[in-house]
Amino acid sequence: MGIYERSYYRDENELNLTPSWNQRSAVSTLIIANVAVFVANILLSQKRFEGDYQGVVNEFLMLYDSDLSKPLYWWRMFTYAFTHDATGVGHILFNMLGLYFLGRSVEDRYGRAEFYRIYLVAVLVCGFGWVLKQQVFGAVEQKSVLLGASGAVLCIEMLFVFNFPLARVYLLVFPVPAWVLGVLMILMNLTSGPSTGVAFDVHLIGILFAAAYFYFRWSFGFMGDLAGNWRRWSRKLTGPKLKIHTEALSSNEADEADRILSKIHEFGQESLTVKEKKFLEKYSRSVRAKKQQQ
């Protein structure tokens, strides 16, 4: 098979990068969460944002270089990615625009559930990589903090580049293929120094994570399997619970269906296990029954 015959090359002309909003998508949910934290930080902070002060919400959620040695604060390796520079809107604006315009096609490519997993694992990898680097190479007398979704967003943007390298995107007003954008992002982060206050090292971790995910053909679907196994094991311990009537399909079933459909898209129907095939058949019958009731 020639390289340009692969699905991620064939589908590039069918990409829709025009503005649209799907409130149920992972991209929309993540944008809303980031904006909500940004607004809450402004409303709840009584002091002016000056010097190193980033606001009461940011101060609580952002990652500190000393947190690696404080297990009670390891949750900040996730929450830092929902905080942004409080002194202006540029930081959150550029991150959310990148996530919005390029992330939608990536979510369509991998499915909503897998998109969430990619994004959140990228957040963890970038956060852990940064705090580990600070512990090993950072100056003891100079305390540092990390805030912003840039690492995870760059991971998503690079996955767009890897999946759709010939798709047309715009740099300002100039149309270029997506691979040019990818090259520029890599060069900019390699050649920029730390004196700017921007965590280019975190950006590079996000880019490397995206490359590993794409070229090694990773899938985090096993996380959904682990969660499902845990729920089934919990139900066995607590005993069966009878349900007389269910108004709607559970979000867990919808997420599992998204994962299986993403697996079919990625590896073909023959990659499904017997258990996954039975689940998809049962889920399809449930959807049809629900539509008939309406």
C-alpha positions as CSV (number, residue, x, y, z in Angstrom):
1,M,0.0,0.0,0.0
2,G,1.4,3.4,-1.0
3,I,1.6,6.0,1.8
4,Y,-0.8,8.3,0.1
5,E,-3.4,5.5,-0.1
6,R,-3.8,5.4,3.7
7,S,-7.0,6.6,5.2
8,Y,-5.5,9.6,7.0
9,Y,-4.4,10.9,3.6
10,R,-7.5,10.0,1.7
11,D,-9.8,11.8,4.2
12,E,-8.0,15.2,4.2
13,N,-10.1,16.8,1.5
14,E,-13.2,15.8,3.5
15,L,-12.1,17.6,6.7
16,N,-14.4,20.3,7.9
17,L,-12.4,23.0,9.8
18,T,-15.1,25.6,9.6
19,P,-16.5,26.9,12.9
20,S,-19.2,24.7,14.5
21,W,-20.2,23.7,18.0
22,N,-21.2,20.3,19.3
23,Q,-21.9,20.6,23.0
24,R,-21.5,16.9,23.5
25,S,-18.0,16.6,22.1
26,A,-14.9,16.2,24.2
27,V,-13.4,19.3,22.7
28,S,-16.4,21.4,23.7
29,T,-16.4,20.0,27.2
30,L,-12.6,20.7,27.7
31,I,-13.0,24.2,26.4
32,I,-15.9,24.9,28.8
33,A,-13.9,23.5,31.7
34,N,-10.9,25.6,30.9
35,V,-12.9,28.8,30.5
36,A,-14.9,28.1,33.7
37,V,-11.7,27.8,35.7
38,F,-10.3,31.0,34.1
39,V,-13.5,33.0,34.9
40,A,-13.8,31.5,38.4
41,N,-10.2,32.6,39.1
42,I,-10.9,36.1,38.1
43,L,-14.2,36.3,40.1
44,L,-12.8,34.8,43.3
45,S,-9.5,36.6,43.4
46,Q,-9.6,39.8,45.3
47,K,-6.0,40.8,44.9
48,R,-4.6,42.3,41.6
49,F,-2.8,39.9,39.3
50,E,0.7,41.3,39.5
51,G,4.2,39.8,40.1
52,D,4.0,36.1,40.7
53,Y,0.4,36.2,42.0
54,Q,-1.9,34.2,39.7
55,G,-5.2,34.2,41.7
56,V,-6.7,32.1,44.4
57,V,-7.9,29.3,42.1
58,N,-4.7,29.1,40.0
59,E,-2.6,29.1,43.2
60,F,-4.5,26.1,44.4
61,L,-4.6,24.1,41.1
62,M,-1.3,24.9,39.3
63,L,1.7,22.5,39.6
64,Y,4.7,23.5,41.8
65,D,8.2,22.2,41.2
66,S,8.3,20.7,44.8
67,D,5.1,18.7,44.3
68,L,6.9,15.5,43.2
69,S,8.1,15.1,46.8
70,K,4.5,15.7,48.2
71,P,2.3,12.7,47.3
72,L,-0.8,14.5,48.7
73,Y,-0.4,17.1,45.9
74,W,0.1,14.8,43.0
75,W,-3.4,15.6,41.8
76,R,-2.0,18.9,40.6
77,M,-0.3,16.9,37.7
78,F,-3.8,17.0,36.2
79,T,-5.3,20.2,37.5
80,Y,-2.5,22.5,36.3
81,A,-3.7,22.0,32.7
82,F,-7.0,23.8,33.5
83,T,-5.3,26.9,34.7
84,H,-4.0,29.8,32.5
85,D,-2.1,33.0,33.0
86,A,-4.4,35.4,34.8
87,T,-2.7,38.6,33.6
88,G,-4.2,38.4,30.1
89,V,-6.4,36.4,27.8
90,G,-3.7,35.5,25.2
91,H,-2.6,32.3,27.0
92,I,-6.0,30.7,27.2
93,L,-7.2,32.1,23.9
94,F,-4.4,30.6,21.8
95,N,-4.7,27.2,23.6
96,M,-8.5,27.0,23.2
97,L,-8.4,28.1,19.5
98,G,-5.9,25.4,18.7
99,L,-7.9,22.8,20.6
100,Y,-11.1,24.0,18.8
101,F,-10.0,24.1,15.2
102,L,-7.7,21.1,15.1
103,G,-9.0,19.0,18.0
104,R,-12.4,18.3,16.4
105,S,-10.9,16.4,13.5
106,V,-8.7,14.4,16.0
107,E,-11.8,13.6,18.1
108,D,-13.6,12.4,14.9
109,R,-10.6,10.3,14.1
110,Y,-10.2,8.5,17.4
111,G,-13.6,8.9,19.0
112,R,-14.8,10.9,22.0
113,A,-13.7,8.4,24.8
114,E,-10.2,7.8,23.3
115,F,-9.8,11.6,22.8
116,Y,-10.4,12.2,26.5
117,R,-7.9,9.5,27.3
118,I,-5.2,10.9,25.0
119,Y,-5.7,14.4,26.3
120,L,-5.6,13.5,30.0
121,V,-2.7,11.1,29.7
122,A,-0.8,13.8,27.8
123,V,-1.6,16.2,30.7
124,L,-0.2,13.7,33.2
125,V,2.9,12.9,31.0
126,C,3.7,16.6,30.5
127,G,3.1,17.5,34.1
128,F,5.2,14.6,35.5
129,G,8.0,15.2,32.9
130,W,8.2,18.9,33.9
131,V,8.2,18.4,37.6
132,L,10.8,15.6,37.3
133,K,13.0,17.8,35.2
134,Q,12.7,20.6,37.7
135,Q,13.7,18.2,40.5
136,V,16.8,17.0,38.6
137,F,17.9,20.2,36.7
138,G,16.0,23.1,38.3
139,A,17.7,25.6,40.5
140,V,17.0,25.0,44.2
141,E,16.8,28.7,45.1
142,Q,14.5,29.5,42.2
143,K,10.9,28.1,42.7
144,S,8.9,27.4,39.5
145,V,5.3,26.7,38.7
146,L,3.5,25.2,35.7
147,L,0.1,26.2,34.5
148,G,-1.7,25.9,31.1
149,A,-3.0,23.3,28.7
150,S,-0.3,24.0,26.1
151,G,1.4,20.6,26.4
152,A,-1.8,18.6,25.9
153,V,-3.1,21.0,23.2
154,L,0.2,20.7,21.3
155,C,-0.2,16.9,21.5
156,I,-3.6,17.1,19.9
157,E,-2.4,19.6,17.3
158,M,0.5,17.3,16.3
159,L,-1.9,14.3,16.1
160,F,-3.8,16.4,13.6
161,V,-0.6,17.0,11.7
162,F,0.4,13.3,11.8
163,N,-3.1,12.1,10.7
164,F,-3.8,14.8,8.1
165,P,-0.4,16.1,6.9
166,L,-1.7,17.4,3.6
167,A,-4.8,19.1,5.0
168,R,-4.9,22.9,4.3
169,V,-4.6,25.1,7.4
170,Y,-3.9,28.9,7.6
171,L,-1.0,30.7,9.1
172,L,-2.4,34.1,9.5
173,V,-3.9,34.5,6.0
174,F,-1.6,32.1,4.2
175,P,-2.8,28.6,3.4
176,V,-0.2,25.8,4.0
177,P,-0.3,22.0,4.4
178,A,-0.6,20.9,7.9
179,W,2.9,19.3,7.9
180,V,4.4,22.8,7.5
181,L,2.6,23.9,10.6
182,G,4.0,20.9,12.4
183,V,7.5,21.6,11.3
184,L,7.2,25.3,12.5
185,M,5.8,24.2,15.9
186,I,8.7,21.9,16.4
187,L,11.4,24.4,15.3
188,M,9.9,27.2,17.4
189,N,9.9,25.1,20.5
190,L,13.4,23.7,19.9
191,T,15.0,27.1,19.2
192,S,13.2,29.2,22.0
193,G,15.0,29.8,25.2
194,P,13.7,29.4,28.8
195,S,14.1,33.2,29.5
196,T,10.7,33.9,28.0
197,G,8.9,32.2,30.8
198,V,7.1,29.8,28.4
199,A,7.4,26.1,29.2
200,F,8.9,25.0,25.8
201,D,10.1,21.8,27.5
202,V,6.5,20.9,28.3
203,H,5.5,21.7,24.7
204,L,8.2,19.3,23.4
205,I,7.1,16.6,25.8
206,G,3.6,16.9,24.3
207,I,4.9,16.7,20.8
208,L,7.0,13.6,21.5
209,F,4.0,12.0,23.2
210,A,1.9,12.6,20.1
211,A,4.6,11.1,17.9
212,A,4.9,8.0,20.1
213,Y,1.1,7.6,20.2
214,F,0.8,7.9,16.4
215,Y,3.8,5.9,15.2
216,F,3.6,3.1,17.7
217,R,-0.2,2.9,17.1
218,W,-1.0,3.1,20.8
219,S,-4.6,2.9,22.1
220,F,-5.8,3.6,25.6
221,G,-9.0,1.6,25.2
222,F,-7.7,-0.8,27.9
223,M,-8.5,2.0,30.4
224,G,-12.2,1.7,29.6
225,D,-11.9,-2.1,29.9
226,L,-10.3,-1.6,33.4
227,A,-13.1,0.7,34.4
228,G,-15.8,-1.7,33.2
229,N,-14.1,-4.6,35.0
230,W,-14.0,-2.6,38.2
231,R,-17.7,-1.7,37.9
232,R,-18.6,-5.4,37.3
233,W,-16.5,-6.5,40.3
234,S,-18.1,-3.8,42.5
235,R,-21.6,-5.0,41.5
236,K,-20.7,-8.5,42.5
237,L,-19.7,-7.3,45.9
238,T,-22.7,-5.1,46.5
239,G,-25.2,-7.5,44.9
240,P,-27.6,-7.0,42.0
241,K,-29.8,-4.0,41.8
242,L,-33.1,-4.3,40.0
243,K,-34.2,-1.6,37.6
244,I,-37.8,-1.3,36.6
245,H,-37.3,1.2,33.8
246,T,-34.4,3.1,32.3
247,E,-35.1,6.4,30.7
248,A,-31.9,6.7,28.7
249,L,-28.8,4.7,27.9
250,S,-26.0,5.2,30.4
251,S,-23.0,7.4,29.5
252,N,-20.7,4.4,30.3
253,E,-22.5,2.3,27.6
254,A,-22.1,5.2,25.2
255,D,-18.4,5.6,26.0
256,E,-17.9,1.9,25.5
257,A,-19.7,2.0,22.2
258,D,-17.5,4.9,21.1
259,R,-14.4,3.0,22.1
260,I,-15.4,-0.1,20.1
261,L,-16.4,2.0,17.0
262,S,-13.0,3.7,17.2
263,K,-11.3,0.3,17.4
264,I,-13.2,-0.8,14.2
265,H,-12.2,2.4,12.5
266,E,-8.6,2.0,13.5
267,F,-8.1,-1.8,13.1
268,G,-11.1,-3.2,11.3
269,Q,-14.1,-5.2,12.5
270,E,-12.0,-8.4,12.7
271,S,-10.1,-6.9,15.6
272,L,-13.1,-7.1,17.9
273,T,-13.3,-9.8,20.6
274,V,-16.4,-11.9,21.0
275,K,-17.3,-10.0,24.1
276,E,-17.1,-6.6,22.2
277,K,-19.2,-7.9,19.3
278,K,-21.9,-9.1,21.7
279,F,-21.8,-5.7,23.5
280,L,-22.2,-3.8,20.2
281,E,-25.1,-6.0,19.1
282,K,-26.8,-5.4,22.5
283,Y,-26.1,-1.7,22.4
284,S,-27.5,-1.4,18.9
285,R,-30.8,-3.1,20.0
286,S,-31.0,-0.8,22.9
287,V,-30.7,2.3,20.7
288,R,-33.3,1.0,18.3
289,A,-35.7,0.2,21.2
290,K,-35.2,3.7,22.6
291,K,-36.0,5.3,19.3
292,Q,-39.1,3.3,18.9
293,Q,-40.3,4.4,22.4
294,Q,-39.9,8.0,21.3
